Amino acid sequence: MSVTRPWGRLSDHDLDFASTDSAMGQAADLALGIALARPDRTVVCLNGDGSMLMALGTLATAVGARAENFVLIVVDNGVYEITGNQPVAASGSIDYAAMAVAAGFPRVFRFDDAREYVEAVPGILERSPEAPGPTLVHVRVEPGTEGPISRSDSEAARYLRVSIAEWSRTLRDALAANPA
C-alpha cells in the first residue's frame, strides 16, 4: 500500500487503480478478479506485505484459478506504512516467495536488490508457456514516510483525487475502450 503515491508519480493512466484507503488487504483479491475477468490482459498488483498477510488465501485462489495473466508483487517494507509505520507481525521472518511456492505458484521471484529487480521486470511481465499460471514477486524495500490517503486535490495522482467509486468507473471505461 505504500506504493500508492509513488506509483502515481510514475504513471498517470486510466488503468491505474488504488484501493488502499477503503480496502486494506483486498488489493490482491480485486486484481485477481480483474485478471480472471480479462484473461486477455496482464494484470499487475502492487501489494504491501501487511496487506498480503491479511489475505494469504489469495495465493491458493490464484493458483486454483490458473490465473496465467496475474502478476502479484509483494512490496515488503516490514511496516503498515500508510497508517503510520506500525510493524507488520513477524516482519523480516515471513518469506512470501516461499509461501507462493508452497501454494503452487509456478513462477516466483525474490529480490533484496533494487537493481536486480529492475533488470528482471521485463522477463517477469512476460507470460511463460513453460510455467503457466500466476506469478509472485517478493521485493524487500526500506520503509518510507507515505501517510494516509486523503482523496483530495492535494494528492498528485489522479486516481487519488476522486472517490474509489468514481475511479472504479474510470477503470471500467478504460478496460472497455482498450480491449487488449
C-alpha positions as a Markdown table, in Angstrom:
| # | Residue | x | y | z |
|---|---|---|---|---|
| 1 | Met | 0.0 | 0.0 | 0.0 |
| 2 | Ser | 2.9 | 2.3 | 0.5 |
| 3 | Val | 3.5 | 2.3 | -3.3 |
| 4 | Thr | 0.1 | 4.0 | -3.9 |
| 5 | Arg | 1.5 | 7.5 | -4.1 |
| 6 | Pro | 4.9 | 6.7 | -5.7 |
| 7 | Trp | 3.1 | 4.8 | -8.5 |
| 8 | Gly | 1.0 | 7.8 | -9.2 |
| 9 | Arg | 4.2 | 9.8 | -9.7 |
| 10 | Leu | 5.4 | 7.2 | -12.2 |
| 11 | Ser | 2.2 | 6.6 | -14.1 |
| 12 | Asp | -1.0 | 8.5 | -14.9 |
| 13 | His | -3.1 | 6.0 | -16.8 |
| 14 | Asp | -6.8 | 5.3 | -16.6 |
| 15 | Leu | -5.9 | 1.6 | -15.9 |
| 16 | Asp | -4.1 | 2.5 | -12.7 |
| 17 | Phe | -6.2 | 1.8 | -9.6 |
| 18 | Ala | -5.7 | 2.2 | -5.9 |
| 19 | Ser | -7.9 | 0.6 | -3.3 |
| 20 | Thr | -5.7 | 1.5 | -0.4 |
| 21 | Asp | -7.9 | 3.7 | 1.6 |
| 22 | Ser | -11.0 | 1.6 | 1.6 |
| 23 | Ala | -9.9 | -2.0 | 1.2 |
| 24 | Met | -6.7 | -2.7 | 3.2 |
| 25 | Gly | -5.8 | -6.3 | 2.4 |
| 26 | Gln | -8.1 | -6.7 | -0.6 |
| 27 | Ala | -6.0 | -5.3 | -3.5 |
| 28 | Ala | -4.7 | -8.7 | -4.5 |
| 29 | Asp | -8.3 | -10.2 | -4.5 |
| 30 | Leu | -9.5 | -7.3 | -6.6 |
| 31 | Ala | -6.7 | -7.6 | -9.0 |
| 32 | Leu | -7.2 | -11.4 | -9.3 |
| 33 | Gly | -10.9 | -10.8 | -10.1 |
| 34 | Ile | -9.9 | -8.4 | -12.8 |
| 35 | Ala | -7.3 | -10.9 | -14.2 |
| 36 | Leu | -10.0 | -13.6 | -14.3 |
| 37 | Ala | -12.5 | -11.3 | -15.9 |
| 38 | Arg | -9.9 | -10.2 | -18.5 |
| 39 | Pro | -7.6 | -13.1 | -19.4 |
| 40 | Asp | -6.5 | -11.2 | -22.5 |
| 41 | Arg | -4.7 | -8.7 | -20.3 |
| 42 | Thr | -1.8 | -9.0 | -17.9 |
| 43 | Val | -2.9 | -7.6 | -14.5 |
| 44 | Val | -0.2 | -6.4 | -12.1 |
| 45 | Cys | -0.9 | -5.9 | -8.4 |
| 46 | Leu | 1.5 | -4.0 | -6.2 |
| 47 | Asn | 0.5 | -5.3 | -2.8 |
| 48 | Gly | 2.0 | -4.4 | 0.6 |
| 49 | Asp | 3.4 | -7.1 | 2.9 |
| 50 | Gly | 0.9 | -6.3 | 5.6 |
| 51 | Ser | -2.0 | -6.4 | 3.1 |
| 52 | Met | -0.7 | -9.8 | 1.7 |
| 53 | Leu | -0.5 | -11.1 | 5.3 |
| 54 | Met | -4.2 | -10.2 | 5.7 |
| 55 | Ala | -5.2 | -12.2 | 2.6 |
| 56 | Leu | -2.9 | -15.2 | 2.3 |
| 57 | Gly | -5.8 | -17.2 | 0.9 |
| 58 | Thr | -5.4 | -15.2 | -2.3 |
| 59 | Leu | -2.3 | -17.2 | -3.1 |
| 60 | Ala | -4.2 | -20.5 | -3.2 |
| 61 | Thr | -7.1 | -18.9 | -5.1 |
| 62 | Ala | -4.9 | -17.6 | -7.8 |
| 63 | Val | -3.2 | -21.0 | -8.3 |
| 64 | Gly | -6.6 | -22.8 | -8.2 |
| 65 | Ala | -8.0 | -20.4 | -10.8 |
| 66 | Arg | -4.9 | -20.8 | -13.0 |
| 67 | Ala | -4.7 | -17.1 | -13.5 |
| 68 | Glu | -1.8 | -17.0 | -16.0 |
| 69 | Asn | -2.1 | -13.3 | -16.5 |
| 70 | Phe | -1.9 | -12.4 | -12.8 |
| 71 | Val | 1.4 | -10.9 | -11.5 |
| 72 | Leu | 1.4 | -10.2 | -7.8 |
| 73 | Ile | 4.2 | -8.1 | -6.5 |
| 74 | Val | 4.5 | -8.1 | -2.7 |
| 75 | Val | 6.4 | -4.9 | -1.6 |
| 76 | Asp | 7.8 | -5.9 | 1.8 |
| 77 | Asn | 8.9 | -2.9 | 3.9 |
| 78 | Gly | 8.0 | -4.6 | 7.2 |
| 79 | Val | 5.5 | -1.9 | 8.3 |
| 80 | Tyr | 2.0 | -0.7 | 7.7 |
| 81 | Glu | 3.4 | 2.5 | 6.2 |
| 82 | Ile | 0.2 | 4.1 | 5.1 |
| 83 | Thr | -1.3 | 4.0 | 8.6 |
| 84 | Gly | 1.8 | 5.2 | 10.5 |
| 85 | Asn | 4.6 | 2.7 | 10.1 |
| 86 | Gln | 3.3 | 0.1 | 12.7 |
| 87 | Pro | 5.3 | -3.1 | 12.4 |
| 88 | Val | 3.9 | -6.0 | 10.4 |
| 89 | Ala | 3.6 | -9.1 | 12.6 |
| 90 | Ala | 6.7 | -11.3 | 12.1 |
| 91 | Ser | 8.2 | -8.9 | 9.6 |
| 92 | Gly | 11.6 | -9.9 | 8.5 |
| 93 | Ser | 10.9 | -13.6 | 9.0 |
| 94 | Ile | 8.0 | -14.0 | 6.6 |
| 95 | Asp | 9.0 | -15.3 | 3.2 |
| 96 | Tyr | 6.2 | -14.6 | 0.8 |
| 97 | Ala | 8.1 | -16.2 | -2.1 |
| 98 | Ala | 8.3 | -19.5 | -0.1 |
| 99 | Met | 4.5 | -19.2 | 0.6 |
| 100 | Ala | 3.8 | -18.8 | -3.1 |
| 101 | Val | 5.9 | -21.8 | -3.9 |
| 102 | Ala | 4.0 | -23.8 | -1.2 |
| 103 | Ala | 0.7 | -22.6 | -2.7 |
| 104 | Gly | 1.7 | -23.8 | -6.1 |
| 105 | Phe | 2.8 | -20.7 | -7.9 |
| 106 | Pro | 4.8 | -21.8 | -11.0 |
| 107 | Arg | 6.7 | -18.5 | -11.2 |
| 108 | Val | 8.2 | -17.0 | -8.1 |
| 109 | Phe | 10.9 | -14.3 | -7.7 |
| 110 | Arg | 12.6 | -12.8 | -4.7 |
| 111 | Phe | 14.6 | -9.6 | -4.6 |
| 112 | Asp | 16.6 | -7.7 | -2.0 |
| 113 | Asp | 18.5 | -5.6 | -4.5 |
| 114 | Ala | 16.6 | -2.9 | -6.4 |
| 115 | Arg | 19.0 | -3.1 | -9.4 |
| 116 | Glu | 18.4 | -6.8 | -9.9 |
| 117 | Tyr | 14.7 | -6.3 | -9.7 |
| 118 | Val | 14.7 | -3.5 | -12.3 |
| 119 | Glu | 16.7 | -5.7 | -14.7 |
| 120 | Ala | 14.3 | -8.6 | -14.2 |
| 121 | Val | 11.0 | -6.8 | -14.6 |
| 122 | Pro | 10.6 | -7.2 | -18.4 |
| 123 | Gly | 11.0 | -11.0 | -18.1 |
| 124 | Ile | 8.7 | -11.2 | -15.1 |
| 125 | Leu | 5.9 | -9.4 | -17.0 |
| 126 | Glu | 6.1 | -11.9 | -20.0 |
| 127 | Arg | 3.8 | -14.9 | -19.8 |
| 128 | Ser | 5.7 | -18.1 | -19.6 |
| 129 | Pro | 4.4 | -21.0 | -21.7 |
| 130 | Glu | 6.8 | -23.3 | -19.8 |
| 131 | Ala | 5.3 | -22.3 | -16.4 |
| 132 | Pro | 1.7 | -21.2 | -17.0 |
| 133 | Gly | -0.1 | -19.7 | -14.0 |
| 134 | Pro | 0.2 | -16.8 | -11.7 |
| 135 | Thr | 3.5 | -15.1 | -10.9 |
| 136 | Leu | 4.6 | -13.8 | -7.5 |
| 137 | Val | 7.4 | -11.3 | -6.9 |
| 138 | His | 8.6 | -10.7 | -3.3 |
| 139 | Val | 10.6 | -7.4 | -3.1 |
| 140 | Arg | 12.2 | -6.2 | 0.1 |
| 141 | Val | 12.4 | -2.4 | 0.4 |
| 142 | Glu | 13.1 | 0.1 | 3.2 |
| 143 | Pro | 10.1 | 1.7 | 4.9 |
| 144 | Gly | 9.2 | 5.2 | 3.7 |
| 145 | Thr | 7.1 | 8.0 | 5.0 |
| 146 | Glu | 3.9 | 7.9 | 3.0 |
| 147 | Gly | 0.9 | 8.8 | 5.1 |
| 148 | Pro | -2.8 | 8.2 | 4.8 |
| 149 | Ile | -4.6 | 8.8 | 1.5 |
| 150 | Ser | -6.8 | 11.9 | 1.6 |
| 151 | Arg | -8.8 | 11.5 | -1.7 |
| 152 | Ser | -8.5 | 15.3 | -2.3 |
| 153 | Asp | -7.0 | 17.7 | -4.8 |
| 154 | Ser | -3.8 | 17.7 | -2.6 |
| 155 | Glu | -3.0 | 14.2 | -4.0 |
| 156 | Ala | -0.6 | 14.2 | -7.0 |
| 157 | Ala | -2.1 | 11.0 | -8.6 |
| 158 | Arg | -5.4 | 11.5 | -10.4 |
| 159 | Tyr | -6.7 | 8.2 | -9.1 |
| 160 | Leu | -6.3 | 9.5 | -5.5 |
| 161 | Arg | -8.1 | 12.8 | -6.1 |
| 162 | Val | -11.5 | 11.2 | -6.5 |
| 163 | Ser | -13.6 | 8.6 | -4.7 |
| 164 | Ile | -12.8 | 5.0 | -5.2 |
| 165 | Ala | -16.3 | 4.6 | -6.7 |
| 166 | Glu | -15.6 | 7.3 | -9.3 |
| 167 | Trp | -12.2 | 5.9 | -10.2 |
| 168 | Ser | -13.7 | 2.4 | -10.5 |
| 169 | Arg | -15.9 | 3.8 | -13.3 |
| 170 | Thr | -12.8 | 5.3 | -14.9 |
| 171 | Leu | -11.1 | 1.9 | -14.8 |
| 172 | Arg | -14.2 | 0.1 | -16.1 |
| 173 | Asp | -14.4 | 2.6 | -19.1 |
| 174 | Ala | -10.7 | 2.2 | -19.8 |
| 175 | Leu | -11.0 | -1.6 | -19.9 |
| 176 | Ala | -13.9 | -1.4 | -22.2 |
| 177 | Ala | -12.2 | 1.1 | -24.5 |
| 178 | Asn | -8.9 | -0.8 | -24.6 |
| 179 | Pro | -9.7 | -4.5 | -25.0 |
| 180 | Ala | -6.1 | -5.6 | -25.2 |
